[in-house]
Amino acid sequence: MMKRNEGPSRRDCLRWLGAASLAGTTLASRAASLERIRERGTLTVAIYKDMPPFYVAGQGIDVQIAQALAQSLGVKASLLPFNADENMNDDLRNMVWKGHYLGYGPADLLLHVPVDRPLMDATPQVSILAPYYRERIVVARRLDRLPKLDTLSALGDARVAVPGQSLAGWLMIGADSGAYRNQLDTQWKDGAEAAQALQRGDFAAAAGMASEMESVLRGDARFAIAPIPVPRAPRDGWAVGLAVKKDATDLAQALQAAMNELGTSGQLRKMFEGANVAWQAA
């Protein structure tokens, strides 16, 4: 039974809505940020909770990236898992440049931030850098039930699992003027759950982010995973990277160099492959 959905979730969308005022910076604070981190011996990394395969119960790709970045600076990683707010601007304010009104944050950096020009322009208090993965919206299908899926009309009356509060859910619900609404099951909290339902044989197809679908289904010859054939879907997906305070230029430079090394050395690819996800360079 399809549940009503009013739009994409703030986690799956590029989330560039909102605006913020420019914070002041000083040369002294620029020079001190990395030094302070090394003095205390820890790099505090804000990381999204409940985002498979990047963070689940203290484990995941972003956890490994946080630890590798901290190691590159000669310190330990101190994770600050948090629940996503209404939009990306709120997350950047709470976790990067100001801190939450409940008393936690800001962290030294935030992972999994869309590397997006409108978002950068709307939040001048932060620097967004070091893209490390390109995410996409995909549809996975059982090959014995759906040999081809060049257009969504090929679904026929097949049922599709998709998290309702997600970009994938929003795209599926609105596709072809709502033609597939009655065959969508939108109860799933994320694409990994939807993929597991597909794997059990409960559905003919499932939609979600590529990282979610692949973490469950990649390598299983019974299934195919392909970009969702919906014109409104971001054609090339979107890159995700890091965010730090705008005045933390020394930290930003060090993190950019560290991420470059993780990419060229093959460590990033290894992290993603360990989660059964094909690394898509940003």
Helices and strands as residue ranges (DSSP letters): H 27-40, E 42-48, H 61-73, E 76-82, H 88-92, I 93-97, E 109-114, H 117-122, E 126-135, E 137-142, G 152-155, E 160-161, H 167-174, G 175-178, G 181-183, E 184-185, H 191-199, E 205-209, H 210-217, E 223-227, E 238-245, H 249-264, H 267-274
